[in-house]
Amino acid sequence: MASVSASLPPPLLLTQRKPNLTSVQKLPFSPIRDRRSHSMGLMVKASGKSSESSDLDVISSIQNVWDKSEDRLGLIGLSFAAIVALWASLNIITAIDKLPVISSGFELVGILFSTWFTYRYLLFKPDREELSQIVKKSVADILGQ
């Protein structure tokens, strides 16, 4: 079980009014008032499995690719190209979303594909294992392993 403590400054624009904590009381943290410094502290408790190990796996795999690479300038260029492609695709999606009929059609196609993908790969355990094998094989092919 992990716990996090934070001390937040008072809101800049709401110094004269009392903060409304009615919606905060339903959340899984408890506000603590410090009367001397007029700051608000939060205590958050989390339970369950930690994602630190998966984060470390991703970071270590990126470090391995960086260390084993002979062409680091190519990796930098590839990452820059990926960022530009992400930016361009977000702008294209925003432009398509403004069109009245096409965005609804794409939304319907997305819902149908998500339903099919969930039924095909996520619903049953053997199918999830098959998807895991496909992803691992694709990652190995991309990284050249």
NORVENJO-V700959 format. One record per residue. N is the residue number from 0. RES is the residue in one letter. PHI is phi in degrees with one decimal (* if undefined). OMEGA is omega in degrees with one decimal (999 if undefined). NEAR is the number of other ideal C-beta (glycine too) atoms within 10 Angstrom. Layout:
# NORVENJO-V700959
N;RES;PHI;OMEGA;NEAR
N;RES;PHI;OMEGA;NEAR
This chain:
# NORVENJO-V700959
0;M;*;-178.8;6
1;A;-112.4;175.4;10
2;S;-136.8;-177.8;9
3;V;-128.8;176.5;10
4;S;-121.4;179.1;9
5;A;-142.7;175.6;11
6;S;-118.6;-175.9;11
7;L;-106.2;176.3;10
8;P;-72.9;177.9;9
9;P;-67.0;179.2;12
10;P;-60.9;-176.3;10
11;L;-70.2;-174.2;6
12;L;-90.2;-174.6;7
13;L;-110.3;-177.2;10
14;T;-74.2;-177.3;8
15;Q;-91.0;-177.0;5
16;R;-95.4;174.5;8
17;K;-78.2;178.9;6
18;P;-70.8;179.4;12
19;N;-87.9;-177.6;8
20;L;-106.2;-178.8;11
21;T;-67.7;179.2;7
22;S;-78.4;-179.2;7
23;V;-72.4;-176.3;13
24;Q;-66.7;179.3;9
25;K;-82.7;-177.3;6
26;L;-83.3;-175.5;11
27;P;-81.9;170.6;8
28;F;-137.7;-176.6;14
29;S;-116.0;177.7;12
30;P;-75.1;179.1;14
31;I;-122.3;-178.7;12
32;R;-96.0;173.0;10
33;D;-108.2;-172.1;10
34;R;-74.6;-176.5;6
35;R;-73.7;-174.1;5
36;S;-102.1;-179.7;10
37;H;54.1;175.5;10
38;S;-111.4;-178.5;14
39;M;-113.1;178.2;18
40;G;-109.0;179.1;15
41;L;-123.1;172.6;15
42;M;-120.1;-177.4;12
43;V;-120.4;176.6;13
44;K;-115.8;178.5;11
45;A;-121.0;177.1;10
46;S;-129.8;179.4;8
47;G;110.9;-177.8;7
48;K;-75.5;-179.8;7
49;S;-88.2;178.3;9
50;S;-94.8;-178.6;8
51;E;-63.0;-177.9;9
52;S;-66.9;178.5;8
53;S;-70.3;176.1;10
54;D;-64.4;179.7;10
55;L;-67.7;177.5;10
56;D;-64.2;179.9;10
57;V;-65.9;-179.5;9
58;I;-64.9;-179.8;10
59;S;-67.6;177.7;10
60;S;-68.0;176.8;12
61;I;-66.3;177.8;10
62;Q;-64.7;177.9;10
63;N;-64.6;178.6;12
64;V;-63.5;-179.4;14
65;W;-66.2;-177.9;11
66;D;-72.2;-177.1;8
67;K;-84.1;-175.7;10
68;S;-75.9;175.8;13
69;E;-92.0;-176.5;6
70;D;-115.8;-178.2;9
71;R;-71.8;176.8;10
72;L;-64.6;175.8;8
73;G;-65.3;177.1;10
74;L;-65.1;177.6;13
75;I;-64.7;177.8;11
76;G;-63.7;178.3;11
77;L;-65.3;178.1;11
78;S;-67.6;175.9;10
79;F;-63.7;178.1;10
80;A;-63.9;177.9;10
81;A;-65.6;178.3;10
82;I;-65.7;178.3;10
83;V;-64.4;178.8;10
84;A;-65.1;177.0;10
85;L;-63.3;179.3;10
86;W;-61.1;-179.2;10
87;A;-65.9;-179.4;10
88;S;-66.6;176.4;10
89;L;-64.3;177.5;10
90;N;-67.6;177.9;10
91;I;-66.1;178.8;10
92;I;-63.2;177.6;11
93;T;-63.9;179.2;9
94;A;-66.9;179.5;9
95;I;-67.9;-178.6;12
96;D;-64.5;-179.8;12
97;K;-78.6;177.5;8
98;L;-79.1;-169.6;11
99;P;-67.6;-172.5;7
100;V;-87.2;-173.9;7
101;I;-66.2;-178.7;11
102;S;-64.8;177.7;13
103;S;-66.8;177.5;10
104;G;-63.8;177.2;11
105;F;-63.6;178.2;14
106;E;-64.2;177.7;11
107;L;-63.8;178.2;10
108;V;-62.4;178.4;10
109;G;-63.6;178.5;10
110;I;-65.0;179.3;10
111;L;-64.5;-179.9;10
112;F;-66.2;178.5;10
113;S;-62.8;177.4;11
114;T;-64.6;178.9;10
115;W;-63.9;-179.0;10
116;F;-62.7;178.2;12
117;T;-63.5;179.5;11
118;Y;-66.3;-173.9;11
119;R;-75.0;-170.3;12
120;Y;-117.1;-170.7;16
121;L;-109.3;-171.7;12
122;L;-75.2;-175.3;10
123;F;-116.6;-174.1;11
124;K;-62.5;178.4;8
125;P;-61.4;178.8;7
126;D;-70.2;176.5;14
127;R;-65.2;177.3;12
128;E;-65.4;176.7;11
129;E;-62.8;178.2;13
130;L;-63.5;177.8;14
131;S;-61.6;178.0;11
132;Q;-64.4;179.7;10
133;I;-63.7;-179.6;11
134;V;-66.4;179.4;11
135;K;-62.8;179.1;10
136;K;-67.1;179.3;10
137;S;-65.7;178.5;10
138;V;-64.7;178.4;11
139;A;-64.1;178.3;10
140;D;-66.1;-178.8;9
141;I;-68.8;-178.7;9
142;L;-81.9;177.3;12
143;G;76.2;-178.7;8
144;Q;-100.1;999;9
